[in-house]
Amino acid sequence: MLTTKELRELDDAALSEKLVDTRKELFSMRFKHATAQLENTKALSGAKKTIARILTIQKERQGA
């Protein structure tokens, strides 16, 4: 999981790519959680927070 500072240092293209990767990872974790194969359930909330951070940064950049 990346910090907000690390995410802000990425350019727009890398940020969009990270968003796609994190969404794929979240989908995979949800599937594993549904089939009782996910050991670290805290990673689900971490992925959701990372997605929210990325979307917030993208929205800030669009407004600036």
BAPAMAR-373238 format. One line per 5 residues: number of its first residue (from 0); for each residue x, y, z of C-alpha. Coordinates in steps of 0.2 Angstrom, whole numbers, plus 5000, padded with zeros to 4 digits. Example, Ala and Ser with C-alpha at 12.3 -4.5 7.8 and 13.67 -1.06 7.14 Angstrom:
2
0> 5062:4978:5039 | 5068:4995:5036
END
This chain:
64
0> 5000:5000:5000 | 5007:5017:4995 | 5006:5032:5006 | 4998:5048:5000 | 5015:5057:4998
5> 5021:5043:4987 | 5005:5044:4976 | 5006:5062:4974 | 5024:5060:4967 | 5017:5049:4953
10> 5012:5058:4936 | 4995:5056:4929 | 4998:5041:4918 | 5007:5031:4932 | 4992:5036:4944
15> 4979:5030:4932 | 4989:5014:4929 | 4990:5011:4948 | 4971:5014:4950 | 4968:5000:4937
20> 4980:4988:4946 | 4973:4992:4963 | 4955:4989:4957 | 4960:4972:4949 | 4969:4968:4965
25> 4953:4972:4975 | 4942:4962:4964 | 4954:4947:4966 | 4954:4949:4985 | 4935:4950:4985
30> 4934:4934:4976 | 4947:4925:4987 | 4937:4932:5002 | 4921:4925:4996 | 4929:4908:4994
35> 4937:4909:5011 | 4955:4909:5003 | 4960:4926:5009 | 4970:4926:5025 | 4973:4945:5027
40> 4955:4953:5027 | 4963:4969:5032 | 4970:4971:5015 | 4953:4973:5008 | 4950:4990:5017
45> 4968:4995:5013 | 4965:4993:4994 | 4948:5003:4996 | 4957:5017:5004 | 4971:5017:4991
50> 4958:5018:4977 | 4950:5033:4987 | 4966:5042:4989 | 4970:5040:4970 | 4953:5046:4965
55> 4955:5061:4977 | 4972:5066:4970 | 4965:5064:4952 | 4950:5075:4956 | 4962:5088:4964
60> 4973:5089:4949 | 4958:5091:4937 | 4952:5106:4947 | 4969:5114:4948
END
